[in-house]
Structure formats: structure tokens, C-alpha cells
Amino acid sequence: MRILVLGASQGTGALVVRAALAKGHQVTAFARSPQKLELEHPQLEKVRGDFHQPESVRSAVPGHDAVVVTASATSLRGFKDNPRYFSQGTGYAIDAMKQAHVDRLVILSALGTGPSRPLLNPVLRLLVVDFLLKGPFSDHERQEELARASGLEWVVARPGRLTDGRARSAYVKTTAIEPVPSSISRADVADFLVEACVVPTWVRQAVQLGG
């Protein structure tokens, strides 16, 4: 399978690239600074591009079987400059996928978005979702709405607090709105995002993740 990772130079996106390559997939790592991805592999192509430029996204999508959206601002300033950071780029990806007849879209969202909001601790929900990160969470909701309306084979991943621990491969993944462990390693989230590209299990579902 050929997988395009939007936002692949660092964080969860970089781990998605590694996980996909480890499973034998061909991967295109798309980022503004792809050289930050310190990885070389015969099945890996690095592409310089801008998630917020429609032509840049449109040129990267053709020829792939799945697109994974992990792009995120590196600071809150990014969301102040562009309150639609997630949804704008995701909209461009959806348009490009429809034009190129690429069906599978996998999106990294967050636990606490939309119907999963009650799953957060009330204090955390008040401080994070309603105050500190109100902008990003609101835009994750817009991003998820775009996916649902896209007609594509979309999958939304909603992990809890991300950690830098190793992959445990024993994490919780559920489409039900029910409690999951409050944190999960980025490596385990990456494992799920790659799985979601391949299997039909999670298509047109939002999946709560915790490890």
C-alpha cells in the first residue's frame, strides 16, 4: 500500500512513517521541512509541501491508497494565526483525494472532541477544552465534520494525552463513547493510524484511543 502522511517531519507523523515502513508499505512523507525526518529507506519518499496550500496538497495526493493527516501547529501561536489550521488543510486534502480517486482518509483528532467530550475529567475539560485549547478543539470538530461529509472512507482517531513512551501494542481502541485510559504513547497512536489505512474495521468511525 502507498500511504501519504501529511505532517510527517516530527511527532506522531514521523512515527506513522516509521510504523508504515516497518509493515512493508511505501510511504510519502509530506512536510514543510521534510529534512527534519531523520530517516532514509528505499520505500520512503520525502516531499516538501505546505498543508495550507491547495496546489501543494493536490500535487502530492495522486498515486496513493490512503492519506493520513497528522499535521499540527508546533505552538498555540499557529492557531492564533490560523484558527482553522486543522480544518483548512484537511479540506484541501479531501478535495485532492476526490479529484485523484483516493478513498481512505485517516485523521488524527483528540479525545474530548465532539461526542467524546464527556469522557474527559471535568476539571481537565474545563481547563483544556473550554479554555487553554478551545481553538484547536473547536477546529478538530470542524475537521471531523468535513470528514463525515466527505463521502470518503474516513477514520478519525481520538487519542488521550500523548506521551513519548514506547509502543505497547496493547492499547484500547473503541468506537463507543466509553472511558479509555487517559494517556497513550504516540507510538501506539501511530500503530493505529497505519492499521486504519489498511483494515475496513474502522471505516466511517471515530475511535477513542487510550493505552
C-alpha positions as a Markdown table, in Angstrom:
| # | Residue | x | y | z |
|---|---|---|---|---|
| 1 | Met | 0.0 | 0.0 | 0.0 |
| 2 | Arg | 1.1 | 3.6 | -0.7 |
| 3 | Ile | 0.5 | 5.9 | 2.2 |
| 4 | Leu | 0.8 | 9.7 | 2.2 |
| 5 | Val | 1.5 | 11.2 | 5.6 |
| 6 | Leu | 0.6 | 15.0 | 5.8 |
| 7 | Gly | 2.7 | 16.5 | 8.6 |
| 8 | Ala | 5.4 | 13.8 | 8.7 |
| 9 | Ser | 8.6 | 15.6 | 9.8 |
| 10 | Gln | 8.2 | 15.1 | 13.6 |
| 11 | Gly | 6.0 | 13.9 | 16.4 |
| 12 | Thr | 3.2 | 11.4 | 15.7 |
| 13 | Gly | 3.5 | 11.9 | 11.9 |
| 14 | Ala | 7.2 | 10.8 | 11.9 |
| 15 | Leu | 6.2 | 7.8 | 13.9 |
| 16 | Val | 3.5 | 6.9 | 11.4 |
| 17 | Val | 6.1 | 7.0 | 8.7 |
| 18 | Arg | 8.3 | 4.6 | 10.7 |
| 19 | Ala | 5.4 | 2.3 | 11.6 |
| 20 | Ala | 4.2 | 2.1 | 8.0 |
| 21 | Leu | 7.6 | 1.3 | 6.6 |
| 22 | Ala | 8.1 | -1.4 | 9.3 |
| 23 | Lys | 4.9 | -3.0 | 8.0 |
| 24 | Gly | 6.2 | -3.0 | 4.4 |
| 25 | His | 4.2 | -0.1 | 3.0 |
| 26 | Gln | 5.5 | 2.6 | 0.6 |
| 27 | Val | 5.4 | 6.0 | 2.3 |
| 28 | Thr | 5.4 | 9.6 | 1.2 |
| 29 | Ala | 6.4 | 12.0 | 4.0 |
| 30 | Phe | 4.9 | 15.4 | 3.3 |
| 31 | Ala | 6.0 | 18.4 | 5.4 |
| 32 | Arg | 7.3 | 21.9 | 5.1 |
| 33 | Ser | 10.7 | 20.7 | 6.3 |
| 34 | Pro | 10.9 | 17.0 | 5.4 |
| 35 | Gln | 14.6 | 17.0 | 6.0 |
| 36 | Lys | 13.8 | 17.1 | 9.8 |
| 37 | Leu | 12.7 | 13.5 | 9.4 |
| 38 | Glu | 16.0 | 11.8 | 10.1 |
| 39 | Leu | 15.2 | 8.5 | 8.3 |
| 40 | Glu | 16.2 | 7.0 | 5.0 |
| 41 | His | 14.5 | 4.0 | 3.5 |
| 42 | Pro | 14.1 | 2.6 | -0.1 |
| 43 | Gln | 10.3 | 2.7 | 0.4 |
| 44 | Leu | 10.3 | 6.3 | 1.6 |
| 45 | Glu | 9.9 | 9.5 | -0.4 |
| 46 | Lys | 10.2 | 12.9 | 1.2 |
| 47 | Val | 8.2 | 15.7 | -0.3 |
| 48 | Arg | 8.4 | 19.4 | 0.6 |
| 49 | Gly | 4.9 | 20.9 | 0.8 |
| 50 | Asp | 2.5 | 23.2 | 2.6 |
| 51 | Phe | -0.6 | 21.7 | 4.2 |
| 52 | His | -2.3 | 25.1 | 3.7 |
| 53 | Gln | -1.6 | 25.5 | 0.0 |
| 54 | Pro | -4.2 | 23.6 | -2.1 |
| 55 | Glu | -1.9 | 23.1 | -5.1 |
| 56 | Ser | 0.8 | 21.7 | -2.8 |
| 57 | Val | -1.6 | 19.2 | -1.4 |
| 58 | Arg | -3.2 | 18.4 | -4.7 |
| 59 | Ser | 0.2 | 17.6 | -6.3 |
| 60 | Ala | 1.1 | 15.1 | -3.5 |
| 61 | Val | -2.1 | 13.0 | -3.3 |
| 62 | Pro | -2.3 | 11.2 | -6.7 |
| 63 | Gly | -0.9 | 7.6 | -6.7 |
| 64 | His | -1.6 | 6.8 | -3.1 |
| 65 | Asp | -4.0 | 4.4 | -1.5 |
| 66 | Ala | -4.5 | 6.3 | 1.8 |
| 67 | Val | -3.8 | 9.7 | 3.3 |
| 68 | Val | -3.0 | 10.2 | 7.0 |
| 69 | Val | -3.5 | 13.7 | 8.4 |
| 70 | Thr | -1.2 | 14.4 | 11.4 |
| 71 | Ala | -0.3 | 18.0 | 10.6 |
| 72 | Ser | -0.5 | 20.3 | 13.6 |
| 73 | Ala | 0.9 | 23.7 | 14.7 |
| 74 | Thr | 4.0 | 23.5 | 16.9 |
| 75 | Ser | 2.7 | 26.2 | 19.2 |
| 76 | Leu | -0.6 | 27.9 | 20.1 |
| 77 | Arg | 0.6 | 30.9 | 18.0 |
| 78 | Gly | 0.0 | 28.8 | 14.9 |
| 79 | Phe | -3.7 | 28.5 | 15.9 |
| 80 | Lys | -3.9 | 32.2 | 16.6 |
| 81 | Asp | -2.5 | 32.9 | 13.2 |
| 82 | Asn | -4.9 | 30.4 | 11.6 |
| 83 | Pro | -7.9 | 29.3 | 13.7 |
| 84 | Arg | -8.7 | 26.7 | 11.0 |
| 85 | Tyr | -5.3 | 25.1 | 11.0 |
| 86 | Phe | -6.7 | 21.5 | 11.0 |
| 87 | Ser | -9.8 | 22.0 | 9.0 |
| 88 | Gln | -8.4 | 24.2 | 6.2 |
| 89 | Gly | -5.6 | 21.7 | 5.3 |
| 90 | Thr | -8.0 | 18.7 | 5.8 |
| 91 | Gly | -10.4 | 20.3 | 3.4 |
| 92 | Tyr | -7.7 | 20.7 | 0.8 |
| 93 | Ala | -6.7 | 17.0 | 1.3 |
| 94 | Ile | -10.4 | 15.9 | 0.9 |
| 95 | Asp | -10.7 | 17.9 | -2.4 |
| 96 | Ala | -7.4 | 16.4 | -3.7 |
| 97 | Met | -8.4 | 12.9 | -2.7 |
| 98 | Lys | -11.8 | 13.1 | -4.6 |
| 99 | Gln | -10.0 | 14.5 | -7.6 |
| 100 | Ala | -7.4 | 11.7 | -7.6 |
| 101 | His | -9.9 | 8.9 | -6.6 |
| 102 | Val | -8.1 | 8.1 | -3.3 |
| 103 | Asp | -10.6 | 6.8 | -0.9 |
| 104 | Arg | -9.1 | 6.2 | 2.6 |
| 105 | Leu | -8.6 | 9.2 | 4.8 |
| 106 | Val | -7.3 | 8.8 | 8.4 |
| 107 | Ile | -7.3 | 11.8 | 10.7 |
| 108 | Leu | -5.5 | 12.4 | 14.0 |
| 109 | Ser | -8.0 | 14.3 | 16.2 |
| 110 | Ala | -8.1 | 14.3 | 20.0 |
| 111 | Leu | -10.1 | 12.8 | 22.9 |
| 112 | Gly | -12.5 | 15.4 | 24.1 |
| 113 | Thr | -13.6 | 16.4 | 20.6 |
| 114 | Gly | -17.3 | 16.3 | 19.8 |
| 115 | Pro | -19.3 | 13.4 | 21.4 |
| 116 | Ser | -16.2 | 12.3 | 23.3 |
| 117 | Arg | -16.1 | 15.5 | 25.4 |
| 118 | Pro | -17.8 | 13.9 | 28.4 |
| 119 | Leu | -15.0 | 11.3 | 28.6 |
| 120 | Leu | -12.5 | 13.9 | 29.9 |
| 121 | Asn | -12.1 | 14.6 | 33.6 |
| 122 | Pro | -14.4 | 17.6 | 34.4 |
| 123 | Val | -11.6 | 19.8 | 35.6 |
| 124 | Leu | -9.4 | 18.9 | 32.6 |
| 125 | Arg | -12.4 | 19.5 | 30.3 |
| 126 | Leu | -12.9 | 23.0 | 31.7 |
| 127 | Leu | -9.2 | 24.0 | 31.7 |
| 128 | Val | -8.2 | 22.4 | 28.4 |
| 129 | Val | -11.1 | 22.0 | 26.1 |
| 130 | Asp | -13.1 | 25.1 | 27.2 |
| 131 | Phe | -10.1 | 27.4 | 27.9 |
| 132 | Leu | -6.5 | 26.7 | 27.1 |
| 133 | Leu | -7.0 | 24.7 | 23.9 |
| 134 | Lys | -10.5 | 25.9 | 23.0 |
| 135 | Gly | -9.4 | 27.0 | 19.5 |
| 136 | Pro | -7.7 | 23.7 | 18.5 |
| 137 | Phe | -10.5 | 21.6 | 19.9 |
| 138 | Ser | -13.1 | 23.6 | 18.1 |
| 139 | Asp | -11.2 | 23.2 | 14.8 |
| 140 | His | -10.8 | 19.5 | 15.4 |
| 141 | Glu | -14.6 | 19.4 | 15.5 |
| 142 | Arg | -14.8 | 21.2 | 12.1 |
| 143 | Gln | -12.1 | 18.8 | 10.8 |
| 144 | Glu | -14.2 | 15.8 | 11.8 |
| 145 | Glu | -17.3 | 17.3 | 10.3 |
| 146 | Leu | -15.5 | 17.7 | 7.0 |
| 147 | Ala | -14.5 | 14.0 | 7.1 |
| 148 | Arg | -18.0 | 12.8 | 7.9 |
| 149 | Ala | -19.4 | 14.9 | 5.0 |
| 150 | Ser | -16.7 | 13.9 | 2.5 |
| 151 | Gly | -18.1 | 10.6 | 1.2 |
| 152 | Leu | -14.6 | 9.1 | 1.6 |
| 153 | Glu | -13.6 | 6.0 | 3.7 |
| 154 | Trp | -12.7 | 8.2 | 6.6 |
| 155 | Val | -11.4 | 7.2 | 10.0 |
| 156 | Val | -11.0 | 9.6 | 12.9 |
| 157 | Ala | -8.6 | 8.7 | 15.8 |
| 158 | Arg | -9.2 | 10.4 | 19.2 |
| 159 | Pro | -6.3 | 9.6 | 21.5 |
| 160 | Gly | -6.0 | 10.9 | 25.0 |
| 161 | Arg | -2.9 | 12.7 | 26.3 |
| 162 | Leu | 0.1 | 11.8 | 24.1 |
| 163 | Thr | 3.3 | 10.5 | 25.7 |
| 164 | Asp | 6.7 | 9.7 | 24.3 |
| 165 | Gly | 6.7 | 6.1 | 25.6 |
| 166 | Arg | 7.4 | 3.0 | 23.6 |
| 167 | Ala | 4.7 | 1.2 | 21.7 |
| 168 | Arg | 2.9 | -1.3 | 23.9 |
| 169 | Ser | 0.6 | -2.7 | 21.2 |
| 170 | Ala | -2.0 | -3.4 | 23.9 |
| 171 | Tyr | -3.9 | -0.2 | 23.9 |
| 172 | Val | -7.7 | 0.3 | 24.0 |
| 173 | Lys | -9.5 | 1.3 | 20.8 |
| 174 | Thr | -13.2 | 1.7 | 20.8 |
| 175 | Thr | -15.9 | 3.3 | 18.7 |
| 176 | Ala | -18.2 | 3.5 | 21.8 |
| 177 | Ile | -18.4 | 6.7 | 23.9 |
| 178 | Glu | -16.9 | 5.0 | 26.9 |
| 179 | Pro | -14.0 | 5.6 | 29.2 |
| 180 | Val | -10.5 | 4.7 | 27.9 |
| 181 | Pro | -7.1 | 5.2 | 29.6 |
| 182 | Ser | -6.3 | 8.9 | 29.8 |
| 183 | Ser | -3.0 | 8.7 | 28.0 |
| 184 | Ile | -1.4 | 6.8 | 25.2 |
| 185 | Ser | 2.1 | 6.8 | 23.6 |
| 186 | Arg | 2.5 | 8.5 | 20.2 |
| 187 | Ala | 4.0 | 5.2 | 19.0 |
| 188 | Asp | 0.8 | 3.3 | 19.8 |
| 189 | Val | -1.3 | 6.1 | 18.1 |
| 190 | Ala | 1.0 | 5.7 | 15.0 |
| 191 | Asp | 0.4 | 2.0 | 15.0 |
| 192 | Phe | -3.4 | 2.6 | 15.0 |
| 193 | Leu | -3.2 | 5.2 | 12.2 |
| 194 | Val | -1.4 | 2.7 | 10.0 |
| 195 | Glu | -3.8 | 0.0 | 10.8 |
| 196 | Ala | -6.7 | 2.3 | 9.9 |
| 197 | Cys | -5.2 | 2.8 | 6.5 |
| 198 | Val | -5.4 | -1.0 | 5.8 |
| 199 | Val | -8.3 | -2.7 | 7.5 |
| 200 | Pro | -12.0 | -2.0 | 7.0 |
| 201 | Thr | -12.9 | -2.3 | 10.7 |
| 202 | Trp | -12.8 | 1.5 | 11.5 |
| 203 | Val | -14.2 | 3.0 | 8.3 |
| 204 | Arg | -16.6 | 5.9 | 8.9 |
| 205 | Gln | -16.0 | 5.6 | 12.6 |
| 206 | Ala | -14.4 | 7.9 | 15.3 |
| 207 | Val | -12.2 | 5.7 | 17.5 |
| 208 | Gln | -11.3 | 6.6 | 21.1 |
| 209 | Leu | -7.8 | 5.5 | 22.0 |
| 210 | Gly | -6.0 | 5.1 | 25.3 |
| 211 | Gly | -3.1 | 3.0 | 26.5 |
